[in-house]
């Protein structure tokens, strides 16, 4: 069982993700507002953080939060899984590991498209869970302002 923070402003999507994770035996903590995420993660110290790319009224809040989490020396080793409906809405590719996304812009360990399906979500969670609680690929970044 893992402790997982789900940061998504959509209560329906958060509920769907929670149902999948809880059925798999994980414990889920919610952060509904972008402003709550850092405090929630500090309080829980989860095994994984699932971040939505866009929060209501803040289109790139998830990317900025990923940068903040990886710049914090106490939180930077927690694996990050980014969710977004960007591909579906734009029709453009948005893929990690193929040169499309710079780690400086989006320092996450995995990316999934919305709507989230149970099998890929659980496979991503399993791949990110590492004994000892820190993903070996995760490196801490220096604090830098989010590019505008």
TAHU-V35371 format. One record per pair of residues at least 12 apart in sequence whose C-alpha atoms are under 7 Angstrom apart, sorted by the first residue. I is the first residue (numbers start at 1). J is the second residue. D is the distance in Angstrom with one decimal. If there is no record, write none. Layout:
I | J | D
I | J | D
This chain:
1 | 25 | 5.5
1 | 26 | 4.7
1 | 27 | 6.9
2 | 26 | 5.0
2 | 27 | 6.1
2 | 47 | 5.9
3 | 26 | 6.2
3 | 27 | 5.0
3 | 28 | 6.1
3 | 46 | 4.8
3 | 47 | 5.3
3 | 48 | 6.9
4 | 27 | 6.2
4 | 28 | 5.0
4 | 29 | 6.2
4 | 46 | 5.3
4 | 47 | 5.9
4 | 48 | 5.1
4 | 49 | 5.8
5 | 28 | 5.9
5 | 29 | 4.7
5 | 30 | 5.8
5 | 41 | 6.8
5 | 46 | 6.2
5 | 48 | 6.5
5 | 49 | 4.8
5 | 50 | 6.1
6 | 28 | 6.9
6 | 29 | 6.1
6 | 30 | 5.0
6 | 31 | 6.1
6 | 49 | 6.1
6 | 50 | 4.8
6 | 51 | 6.3
7 | 30 | 6.0
7 | 31 | 4.6
7 | 32 | 5.8
7 | 37 | 6.5
7 | 50 | 6.0
7 | 51 | 4.9
7 | 52 | 6.1
8 | 31 | 6.6
8 | 32 | 5.4
8 | 51 | 6.3
8 | 52 | 5.1
8 | 55 | 6.8
9 | 32 | 4.5
9 | 33 | 5.8
9 | 55 | 5.4
9 | 56 | 6.5
20 | 118 | 6.0
34 | 55 | 6.5
34 | 61 | 6.5
47 | 78 | 6.2
47 | 133 | 5.7
48 | 78 | 5.8
48 | 79 | 5.1
48 | 80 | 6.0
49 | 79 | 6.4
49 | 80 | 5.0
49 | 81 | 6.2
50 | 80 | 6.0
50 | 81 | 4.7
50 | 82 | 5.9
51 | 81 | 6.1
51 | 82 | 4.9
51 | 83 | 6.0
52 | 82 | 5.8
52 | 83 | 4.8
52 | 84 | 5.8
53 | 82 | 6.5
53 | 83 | 6.1
53 | 84 | 5.4
63 | 106 | 5.5
64 | 146 | 5.9
66 | 106 | 6.6
66 | 107 | 6.0
66 | 108 | 6.6
67 | 106 | 6.9
67 | 107 | 6.3
70 | 140 | 5.2
70 | 141 | 5.5
71 | 140 | 5.8
71 | 141 | 4.8
71 | 142 | 5.2
71 | 143 | 4.9
73 | 140 | 6.8
76 | 139 | 6.9
76 | 140 | 5.1
77 | 134 | 5.1
77 | 135 | 6.3
77 | 138 | 5.4
77 | 139 | 6.5
77 | 140 | 6.8
78 | 134 | 5.6
78 | 135 | 6.7
79 | 109 | 6.1
79 | 128 | 6.4
79 | 134 | 6.8
79 | 135 | 5.8
79 | 138 | 6.8
80 | 108 | 5.0
80 | 109 | 5.4
80 | 110 | 6.7
81 | 108 | 6.1
81 | 109 | 5.9
81 | 110 | 4.8
81 | 111 | 5.7
82 | 108 | 6.6
82 | 110 | 6.2
82 | 111 | 4.7
82 | 112 | 6.3
83 | 111 | 5.9
83 | 112 | 5.0
83 | 113 | 5.7
83 | 114 | 6.4
84 | 112 | 6.7
84 | 113 | 5.2
84 | 114 | 5.5
85 | 113 | 5.7
85 | 114 | 4.8
87 | 113 | 6.9
96 | 111 | 6.7
110 | 124 | 7.0
